[in-house]
Amino acid sequence: MANERIILGIDPGTNIMGYGVIQQKGNSILLVTMGILKLGQYSNHALKLKKIFERTLGLVEQYKPDELAIEAPFYGKNVQSMLKLGRAQGVAMAAALYKDLPIFEYSPKKIKQAITGNGNASKEQVAGMLKTILNFSEIPHHLDATDGLAAAVCHFFQGNTSSTKKSYNNWAGFLKDNPGRLKK
């Protein structure tokens, strides 16, 4: 496991994007920041995506994380919602890739399992456990912030680092190492 690193966690969304930044020092982690990006005031989906890209880029430039942990879109019944959420995730990932940041993706169930021990935990349970783990005084009003933070903490618990588990900054690198994964 890395001795010291900064992890940015993102919970992508088209109405609210949550984020959290933690710093790992040895086997302990410290809360650096958490927050949200409100997007409800923008009616244009493309403008929302631009704001997500800009905010993610800003977070990367401000906190200089070593890795990005991002929540994967969950599979729902509404295809349009999933498409929009996938786009939100994609532009956040693009901003990280633009800065050559390794990306690690986790399902919502995996994140909840890592934080609470229960893959079906509620947002409130996740927030409560994070409050205990990171010793912060108040749970934020918007739990999207703790959801983004949870992605970062999940990544820490997984022990994934760019040196111990291979990550890719582009498709070409992935395909080079995994030629059998390409369907022809």
C-alpha positions as CSV (number, residue, x, y, z in Angstrom):
1,M,0.0,0.0,0.0
2,A,1.2,3.5,-0.8
3,N,2.8,5.3,2.1
4,E,1.1,8.7,1.3
5,R,-1.4,9.6,-1.3
6,I,-4.4,11.8,-1.9
7,I,-7.6,10.2,-3.2
8,L,-10.4,12.2,-4.9
9,G,-13.8,10.4,-4.8
10,I,-16.7,11.4,-7.0
11,D,-20.4,10.5,-6.9
12,P,-21.5,11.7,-10.4
13,G,-24.9,13.1,-10.9
14,T,-26.7,15.4,-13.2
15,N,-28.5,17.3,-10.4
16,I,-25.9,17.1,-7.7
17,M,-22.3,15.8,-8.0
18,G,-20.8,14.8,-4.7
19,Y,-17.1,14.7,-4.0
20,G,-14.7,14.0,-1.2
21,V,-10.9,14.2,-0.8
22,I,-8.9,12.1,1.7
23,Q,-5.2,12.0,2.4
24,Q,-3.6,8.6,3.3
25,K,-0.6,8.6,5.6
26,G,0.5,5.1,6.2
27,N,-2.5,3.1,7.4
28,S,-4.6,6.1,8.4
29,I,-6.7,8.5,6.4
30,L,-7.7,12.1,7.0
31,L,-10.6,14.1,5.6
32,V,-9.3,16.9,3.4
33,T,-12.6,18.2,2.1
34,M,-16.1,17.1,0.9
35,G,-18.8,19.0,-0.9
36,I,-21.3,19.1,-3.8
37,L,-21.8,20.7,-7.1
38,K,-25.4,21.8,-7.6
39,L,-26.6,21.5,-11.2
40,G,-30.3,21.9,-10.8
41,Q,-30.3,25.5,-12.0
42,Y,-29.1,24.5,-15.4
43,S,-31.8,23.2,-17.8
44,N,-29.4,22.4,-20.6
45,H,-27.8,18.9,-20.1
46,A,-24.7,19.9,-22.1
47,L,-24.1,22.8,-19.8
48,K,-24.4,20.5,-16.8
49,L,-21.8,18.3,-18.3
50,K,-19.5,21.2,-18.9
51,K,-19.9,22.3,-15.2
52,I,-19.1,18.7,-14.1
53,F,-15.9,18.7,-16.2
54,E,-14.8,22.1,-15.0
55,R,-15.5,21.3,-11.3
56,T,-13.7,18.0,-11.5
57,L,-10.7,19.6,-13.3
58,G,-10.7,22.3,-10.6
59,L,-10.7,19.7,-7.8
60,V,-7.8,17.9,-9.5
61,E,-5.8,21.2,-9.8
62,Q,-6.6,22.3,-6.3
63,Y,-6.0,19.1,-4.3
64,K,-3.6,17.4,-6.7
65,P,-4.9,13.8,-6.0
66,D,-2.9,10.8,-6.9
67,E,-5.9,8.8,-7.9
68,L,-9.6,9.1,-8.7
69,A,-12.2,6.8,-7.3
70,I,-15.6,7.1,-8.9
71,E,-19.0,5.5,-8.4
72,A,-20.2,3.5,-11.4
73,P,-23.7,4.2,-12.6
74,F,-26.2,1.7,-11.2
75,Y,-28.6,-0.2,-13.5
76,G,-32.1,1.2,-13.3
77,K,-35.3,0.9,-15.3
78,N,-35.1,4.5,-16.8
79,V,-32.8,4.3,-19.7
80,Q,-32.7,8.1,-20.2
81,S,-31.6,8.6,-16.6
82,M,-28.9,6.0,-16.9
83,L,-27.7,7.6,-20.1
84,K,-27.4,11.0,-18.4
85,L,-25.7,9.6,-15.4
86,G,-23.2,7.7,-17.6
87,R,-22.4,11.0,-19.4
88,A,-21.9,12.7,-16.1
89,Q,-19.5,10.0,-15.0
90,G,-17.8,10.1,-18.4
91,V,-17.0,13.9,-18.3
92,A,-15.7,13.6,-14.7
93,M,-13.5,10.7,-15.9
94,A,-12.4,12.8,-18.9
95,A,-11.3,15.7,-16.6
96,A,-9.2,13.2,-14.6
97,L,-7.7,11.6,-17.7
98,Y,-6.9,15.1,-19.0
99,K,-4.6,15.5,-16.0
100,D,-3.2,11.9,-16.3
101,L,-4.9,10.7,-13.1
102,P,-5.5,7.0,-12.7
103,I,-9.2,6.1,-12.4
104,F,-10.7,3.4,-10.2
105,E,-14.4,2.6,-10.6
106,Y,-16.6,1.0,-7.9
107,S,-20.3,-0.1,-7.9
108,P,-22.6,1.5,-5.4
109,K,-23.0,-1.9,-3.7
110,K,-19.2,-2.3,-3.4
111,I,-18.8,1.1,-1.9
112,K,-21.6,0.5,0.7
113,Q,-20.1,-2.9,1.5
114,A,-16.6,-1.4,2.0
115,I,-17.8,1.4,4.3
116,T,-20.6,-0.3,6.3
117,G,-20.2,-4.0,5.8
118,N,-23.6,-4.0,4.1
119,G,-24.0,-3.6,0.4
120,N,-27.6,-2.6,0.9
121,A,-26.9,0.2,3.4
122,S,-28.7,3.5,3.2
123,K,-27.1,6.8,2.4
124,E,-27.6,7.8,6.0
125,Q,-25.8,4.6,7.3
126,V,-22.9,5.3,4.9
127,A,-22.7,8.9,6.1
128,G,-22.8,7.9,9.8
129,M,-20.0,5.4,9.4
130,L,-17.9,7.9,7.5
131,K,-18.4,10.4,10.3
132,T,-17.0,7.8,12.7
133,I,-14.1,6.7,10.5
134,L,-13.0,10.2,9.6
135,N,-14.1,11.9,12.8
136,F,-15.9,14.9,11.4
137,S,-18.4,16.7,13.5
138,E,-21.5,17.1,11.2
139,I,-23.1,15.1,8.5
140,P,-23.7,17.4,5.5
141,H,-27.2,18.3,4.4
142,H,-26.7,16.7,0.9
143,L,-25.6,13.1,1.3
144,D,-24.1,13.3,-2.2
145,A,-21.1,14.8,-0.5
146,T,-20.6,11.7,1.7
147,D,-21.3,9.5,-1.3
148,G,-18.4,11.0,-3.1
149,L,-16.3,10.7,0.1
150,A,-17.3,7.1,0.4
151,A,-15.9,6.3,-3.1
152,A,-12.5,7.6,-1.9
153,V,-12.6,5.7,1.4
154,C,-13.7,2.5,-0.4
155,H,-10.7,2.9,-2.7
156,F,-8.4,3.3,0.3
157,F,-9.9,0.1,1.9
158,Q,-9.4,-1.8,-1.3
159,G,-5.7,-1.1,-1.1
160,N,-5.6,-0.2,-4.8
161,T,-2.8,2.0,-5.9
162,S,-1.5,2.6,-9.4
163,S,1.6,0.7,-8.5
164,T,-0.1,-2.4,-7.0
165,K,-3.1,-2.8,-9.4
166,K,-2.9,-1.9,-13.0
167,S,-5.0,1.0,-14.1
168,Y,-5.3,2.6,-17.5
169,N,-5.3,6.2,-18.6
170,N,-6.7,5.3,-22.1
171,W,-8.2,2.5,-24.1
172,A,-5.1,1.9,-26.1
173,G,-3.1,1.0,-23.0
174,F,-5.8,-1.3,-21.8
175,L,-6.1,-3.1,-25.1
176,K,-2.3,-3.5,-25.4
177,D,-2.3,-5.4,-22.1
178,N,-5.6,-7.2,-22.8
179,P,-5.7,-8.1,-26.5
180,G,-8.1,-11.0,-25.8
181,R,-10.8,-8.6,-24.4
182,L,-11.4,-7.0,-27.8
183,K,-14.4,-8.5,-29.5
184,K,-14.1,-8.6,-33.3
